[in-house]
């Protein structure tokens, strides 16, 4: 499927965040179309929050209705209760306008805060997130396993735990935690799993490495789909999807598949 066809379909779709299965393989492999889809979903979600240009027309109309001679009633004595009613109406209108402005200000502040949080995520992670600390947090004996197969399998279990934890934090819209887990995931796969895969005996590689490669293929697809559904979490989730896909390719190469 061509990129132009996929993007045209996304533009015409009522729900671009959930494309049909026929386009899933293309989106999983094409970074450009994936980024296009993410921007499109984000634009649709932010359209209702766009600021309305300031205008004095409403205030001028209200002034004309309340004070202009054109709309004035005949000069007859006004009943006291009507005077109170008119005063209360003015107060209600004033409070309604103030509440609307406050609501808009809160939305604008929240959106700006999220953008700043995304921008700050580009700061390099601390050096404390190294392989030993990550592994020992989830399985303190994994790196000490004598048999290469056991060590490799225990590291893949930790990778699954990191992915599940990242999914939970993404559903909670916790951007900083998902970013941290994404960094840990990259270190575990590149410095742990791929490094120790070379020590697995050749007779066991095709079965073991091939199975784990399929695990990372599913992990990459799941991370991509989650990024599409939660655009604010897309950056670290897409990073995890790319890392998992690269690990899948290298494991298949080592396994000779």
SEFI-85600 format. One record per residue (C-alpha): residue number from 1; y, z, x. Coordinates in nm, 2 decimals, m for minus. Example, Ala and Ser with C-alpha at 12.3 -4.5 7.8 and 13.67 -1.06 7.14 Angstrom:
SEFI-85600
nr, py, pz, px
1, m0.45, 0.78, 1.23
2, m0.11, 0.71, 1.37
//
This chain:
SEFI-85600
nr, py, pz, px
1, 0.00, 0.00, 0.00
2, 0.34, m0.10, 0.14
3, 0.63, 0.15, 0.19
4, 0.86, m0.05, m0.03
5, 0.62, m0.04, m0.33
6, 0.56, 0.34, m0.28
7, 0.94, 0.41, m0.27
8, 1.01, 0.19, m0.57
9, 0.75, 0.38, m0.77
10, 0.89, 0.71, m0.66
11, 1.24, 0.61, m0.77
12, 1.11, 0.50, m1.11
13, 0.88, 0.80, m1.15
14, 0.98, 1.09, m1.39
15, 0.80, 1.33, m1.16
16, 0.83, 1.21, m0.80
17, 0.70, 1.55, m0.68
18, 0.36, 1.47, m0.82
19, 0.28, 1.11, m0.73
20, m0.05, 0.95, m0.86
21, m0.36, 0.98, m0.65
22, m0.34, 0.61, m0.55
23, m0.03, 0.69, m0.33
24, m0.16, 1.02, m0.19
25, m0.33, 0.85, 0.12
26, m0.02, 0.65, 0.20
27, 0.21, 0.96, 0.18
28, m0.03, 1.16, 0.39
29, m0.01, 0.90, 0.67
30, 0.35, 0.77, 0.64
31, 0.61, 1.02, 0.77
32, 0.90, 0.79, 0.64
33, 0.78, 0.77, 0.29
34, 0.70, 1.15, 0.29
35, 1.05, 1.22, 0.40
36, 1.19, 0.98, 0.14
37, 0.99, 1.16, m0.13
38, 1.10, 1.50, m0.02
39, 1.47, 1.39, m0.02
40, 1.43, 1.24, m0.37
41, 1.28, 1.56, m0.51
42, 1.54, 1.77, m0.35
43, 1.82, 1.55, m0.49
44, 1.68, 1.58, m0.84
45, 1.66, 1.96, m0.81
46, 2.02, 1.99, m0.68
47, 2.19, 1.76, m0.93
48, 2.24, 2.03, m1.19
49, 2.40, 2.24, m0.92
50, 2.67, 1.99, m0.82
51, 3.02, 2.13, m0.85
52, 3.24, 2.00, m1.13
53, 3.58, 1.87, m1.00
54, 3.87, 2.10, m1.10
55, 4.07, 1.99, m1.40
56, 4.37, 2.13, m1.58
57, 4.30, 1.92, m1.89
58, 4.11, 2.20, m2.06
59, 4.38, 2.45, m1.99
60, 4.65, 2.22, m2.11
61, 4.46, 2.14, m2.43
62, 4.41, 2.51, m2.50
63, 4.78, 2.57, m2.43
64, 4.88, 2.30, m2.67
65, 4.64, 2.42, m2.94
66, 4.76, 2.78, m2.91
67, 5.13, 2.74, m2.86
68, 5.24, 2.38, m2.94
69, 5.46, 2.33, m3.25
70, 5.24, 2.04, m3.34
71, 4.95, 2.27, m3.43
72, 5.17, 2.56, m3.56
73, 5.12, 2.69, m3.90
74, 5.41, 2.71, m4.15
75, 5.64, 2.99, m4.06
76, 5.49, 3.25, m4.30
77, 5.44, 3.62, m4.23
78, 5.10, 3.66, m4.06
79, 4.86, 3.92, m4.19
80, 4.79, 4.20, m3.93
81, 4.42, 4.15, m3.93
82, 4.46, 3.78, m3.85
83, 4.68, 3.87, m3.56
84, 4.41, 4.10, m3.42
85, 4.15, 3.83, m3.48
86, 4.35, 3.57, m3.29
87, 4.41, 3.81, m3.00
88, 4.03, 3.89, m2.98
89, 3.96, 3.52, m2.98
90, 4.19, 3.46, m2.68
91, 4.02, 3.75, m2.50
92, 3.67, 3.61, m2.58
93, 3.77, 3.26, m2.45
94, 3.92, 3.42, m2.13
95, 3.60, 3.62, m2.06
96, 3.38, 3.31, m2.13
97, 3.57, 3.10, m1.88
98, 3.56, 3.39, m1.62
99, 3.18, 3.42, m1.67
100, 3.13, 3.05, m1.62
101, 3.33, 3.05, m1.30
102, 3.13, 3.36, m1.17
103, 2.80, 3.19, m1.25
104, 2.90, 2.87, m1.07
105, 3.01, 3.08, m0.77
106, 2.67, 3.26, m0.75
107, 2.48, 2.93, m0.76
108, 2.70, 2.78, m0.49
109, 2.66, 3.09, m0.27
110, 2.28, 3.09, m0.31
111, 2.26, 2.72, m0.22
112, 2.48, 2.76, 0.08
113, 2.27, 3.06, 0.20
114, 1.95, 2.85, 0.17
115, 2.11, 2.57, 0.37
116, 2.22, 2.81, 0.64
117, 1.87, 2.96, 0.66
118, 1.72, 2.62, 0.71
119, 1.97, 2.54, 0.98
120, 1.90, 2.86, 1.16
121, 1.53, 2.78, 1.16
122, 1.59, 2.54, 1.45
123, 1.62, 2.84, 1.69
124, 1.32, 2.84, 1.93
125, 1.06, 3.10, 1.83
126, 1.02, 3.42, 2.04
127, 0.77, 3.41, 2.33
128, 0.58, 3.70, 2.17
129, 0.39, 3.45, 1.95
130, 0.14, 3.36, 2.22
131, m0.23, 3.29, 2.16
132, m0.37, 3.63, 2.26
133, m0.14, 3.82, 2.03
134, m0.20, 3.59, 1.73
135, m0.58, 3.60, 1.78
136, m0.60, 3.97, 1.84
137, m0.40, 4.04, 1.52
138, m0.67, 3.87, 1.30
139, m0.98, 3.91, 1.52
140, m0.95, 4.12, 1.83
141, m1.29, 4.01, 1.98
142, m1.27, 3.64, 1.92
143, m1.15, 3.54, 2.27
144, m1.41, 3.77, 2.42
145, m1.71, 3.61, 2.26
146, m1.96, 3.50, 2.52
147, m2.10, 3.19, 2.35
148, m1.85, 2.90, 2.32
149, m1.97, 2.81, 1.97
150, m1.91, 3.16, 1.84
151, m1.56, 3.18, 2.00
152, m1.47, 2.84, 1.86
153, m1.60, 2.92, 1.51
154, m1.40, 3.25, 1.50
155, m1.08, 3.08, 1.60
156, m1.13, 2.83, 1.31
157, m1.16, 3.12, 1.07
158, m0.83, 3.25, 1.19
159, m0.67, 2.91, 1.14
160, m0.79, 2.92, 0.77
161, m0.63, 3.27, 0.74
162, m0.30, 3.14, 0.88
163, m0.30, 2.85, 0.64
164, m0.37, 3.07, 0.34
165, m0.10, 3.31, 0.44
166, 0.15, 3.03, 0.48
167, 0.07, 2.90, 0.13
168, 0.13, 3.25, m0.02
169, 0.47, 3.28, 0.16
170, 0.57, 2.93, 0.06
171, 0.50, 3.02, m0.31
172, 0.73, 3.32, m0.26
173, 1.00, 3.09, m0.11
174, 1.00, 3.30, 0.22
175, 1.12, 3.03, 0.46
176, 1.14, 3.25, 0.77
177, 0.79, 3.38, 0.73
178, 0.65, 3.03, 0.67
179, 0.83, 2.90, 0.98
180, 0.68, 3.18, 1.19
181, 0.33, 3.11, 1.06
182, 0.38, 2.74, 1.13
183, 0.46, 2.83, 1.50
184, 0.15, 3.05, 1.52
185, m0.06, 2.78, 1.36
186, 0.05, 2.53, 1.63
187, m0.03, 2.77, 1.91
188, m0.37, 2.86, 1.77
189, m0.48, 2.50, 1.73
190, m0.34, 2.35, 2.05
191, m0.39, 2.64, 2.30
192, m0.69, 2.79, 2.13
193, m0.91, 2.57, 1.92
194, m0.86, 2.24, 2.10
195, m0.88, 2.41, 2.44
196, m1.21, 2.59, 2.37
197, m1.36, 2.29, 2.19
198, m1.42, 2.13, 2.53
199, m1.66, 2.42, 2.62
200, m1.88, 2.36, 2.32
201, m2.21, 2.21, 2.44
202, m2.23, 1.84, 2.39
203, m2.55, 1.87, 2.18
204, m2.35, 2.08, 1.92
205, m2.02, 1.90, 1.92
206, m2.09, 1.62, 1.67
207, m2.20, 1.87, 1.40
208, m1.96, 2.16, 1.47
209, m1.64, 1.97, 1.58
210, m1.69, 1.71, 1.30
211, m1.71, 1.99, 1.04
212, m1.40, 2.16, 1.17
213, m1.22, 1.82, 1.18
214, m1.28, 1.78, 0.81
215, m1.14, 2.13, 0.76
216, m0.82, 2.03, 0.93
217, m0.80, 1.70, 0.73
218, m0.80, 1.91, 0.41
219, m0.55, 2.15, 0.56
220, m0.31, 1.87, 0.65
221, m0.33, 1.73, 0.30
222, m0.28, 2.07, 0.13
223, 0.02, 2.14, 0.35
224, 0.18, 1.81, 0.27
225, 0.13, 1.85, m0.10
226, 0.27, 2.20, m0.09
227, 0.58, 2.07, 0.10
228, 0.63, 1.81, m0.17
229, 0.62, 2.08, m0.45
230, 0.85, 2.32, m0.25
231, 1.12, 2.11, m0.08
232, 1.29, 2.41, 0.06
233, 0.97, 2.50, 0.25
234, 0.91, 2.14, 0.36
235, 1.01, 2.16, 0.72
236, 0.75, 2.42, 0.84
237, 0.48, 2.30, 0.60
238, 0.52, 1.94, 0.72
239, 0.50, 2.07, 1.08
240, 0.17, 2.24, 0.99
241, 0.04, 1.92, 0.83
242, 0.11, 1.72, 1.15
243, m0.05, 1.98, 1.37
244, m0.36, 1.99, 1.16
245, m0.39, 1.61, 1.15
246, m0.35, 1.58, 1.53
247, m0.62, 1.85, 1.57
248, m0.85, 1.65, 1.34
249, m0.81, 1.33, 1.55
250, m0.87, 1.51, 1.88
251, m1.17, 1.70, 1.76
252, m1.33, 1.37, 1.62
253, m1.26, 1.21, 1.96
254, m1.44, 1.50, 2.14
255, m1.72, 1.48, 1.89
256, m1.76, 1.11, 1.95
257, m1.72, 1.03, 1.58
//
